[in-house]
Amino acid sequence: MTTPCVTLPLVSGGHLTGTYQPGSACPEFAVLWVHGFGSHRGGEKADAVRAECARRGWAFAAFDFRGHGESTGTMPELLASRLVEDLTAARDWLAARGHKRLGLVASSMGAFAAAWFAKYNPECVVGCVFLAPGFGFLDRRWDTLTADEQEEWRTTGRRRLTNEWVDVELGFGLVEERDRFRPFKLVAGWRTPALLFHGLADEVVPDSDSLFFARRVDYPYVELRLLKNGDHRLTAYKDAITSAAGEFFARLLGE
């Protein structure tokens, strides 16, 4: 089934492009899929989450971050604060349609953004499912560079990132915000149920990001599942993950 596109205008200009699938059960609840760096709102994992929502009668939505997919903006404008702003705009759009309680299913950089959104807005987030969460996203972008590379980025304002999935330029503003988004600040006072999945064969985001979160959060309702052969994408586990996510949200909703 094709889910129709929606356009979400932004107060600051431009728009987010997304997909929205209404639900018949639990009308105040919606699941929001949050994609990763250089990705978009579609793909195998997003489709699996959407299908699980359809099976349970829940509303489902997914939006491209600015600079990604069909949304406006560019990658050099990418900021952690703008990722959170985009999720806030999605929250408001869904709330206007009666969905004032959200379940977040988020991957990699998207999990980083979703975690900070949940920390700032615990009253509207029922729970979070994080896949290979890049909680150290900003620090890793900076700390893995040599002093010369750091100075070049600071001076030119641009840093090219190339790997098997993306070839993009990033602005220096991305890492200028890193002190605001340190992992130790994220875990302090965390109070949202969370289910984390991380592959031990992940060569993009180390499992130490998830282990740090699980160990350092004082809130008791946090579970980490490590997948021995899981890579960063975790597509081989998408059915098991989405089934577990459905059960997780159903318990939290009291179904």
C-alpha angles and dihedrals in degrees: 000000000000115000111215121243122247129197121220113196115216124223090226091053134272124052147251120239118214149152126245130193115186120221135216099210129065094005095196091059131078135170115228119202113210117197130212138249114306091001133102141225095276134065138098098301093047090049091050092051091048091051092050090051091049090051091053095040095244126143115251132199137174130180133191112240116237110280090027135091114334098338122107123255134065135260094246086062092056113131131166089230090054091052089056090046090054091052090048090054090050090049091053092047091052093044089055086059093051099265102124096153119064137196110202121210107183139172132211110310087010089059089052090053094041091051092054091045090052091048091053095041109032092148093070101036114087093185145325132236110197123195115198089334115208097211089157092049097128099038091050092052089057107030095055091061126090119244089257092051091049091051092048091052091048092048100043097033090224136090124183117222119194129175138138091290107033144028106190144140119238126203122234089241089077094068094034086073096052096105089060092054106043115151092235089058090050095055094045107101095356110168110167125103109251138186115195130195122191132169119226088215092057108132095179105052116023117232086236087082091063094038091053091051094047094046099043102042111096094199107102101216098079123112129184122199116193117204113208097210098027118129126199096277096049091197091140088064098041096113094048091045095049092046090051090046090053092051090046094054092042090057091048091049091049094239 
